Amino acid sequence: MKVPKSVANLIEVFEALPGIGPKTAARLTYYLLHAPEELTHKLSDAAHDLKTKTKICSVCQNITEEDPCDICSEESRDKSIICIVEDPLDVWSVEKSQSFNGLYHVLHGVIAPLDNIGPEELKISELLTRLKISSSKATEVKEIILATNPSMEGEATAMYIQKLMKPTGIRITRIARGIPIGAELEYADEVTVRRALEGRRDY
Ligand SMILES: [Zn+2]
């Protein structure tokens, strides 16, 4: 007996997601097959909204529904300090730690020569533009925190930005290694993220 095409299709979609193998993909599909129709509608609507309702903040490049995003438009935030992170999940992770009140800049990746990802694939030119605009206003940036992950690629990216930023004279710091080597910021607990931020030093 052949699996019906619509069932096989959904199994295939699930399997294409990270961390989901063939068994889990099949289990999820058969679960949905027996679940109330309302759930399958919710799932497809949520997936659809994810793409149609979100955009990238023109200031910090984070994922948002409003441009500028909530963080960039929050009056009480310290605009003189920018925390540079690899992806949007890192922003949420640092926010959860409640230890940072500045702004962010999301790179959307790291420099990875083996995967053919160079600096031009990241939101680095947007960062430079942002700094140029800010230097002419009262909201001058005084510090940049490099909060890329302590992986090889994260370190290389931090180093690249550090060299690029040096001529600006802006203070550049790197988060301390409260984050274990090989671990990722998005999976770190609040205390670890807070320690890492508090222990940052000039870089
Ligand atoms: Zn923003």
Boltz pocket constraint, residues with backbone or C-beta under 6 A from the ligand:
constraints:
  - pocket:
      binder: B
      contacts: [[A, 57], [A, 58], [A, 59], [A, 60], [A, 61], [A, 62], [A, 68], [A, 69], [A, 70], [A, 71], [A, 72], [A, 73], [A, 104]]
      max_distance: 6.0
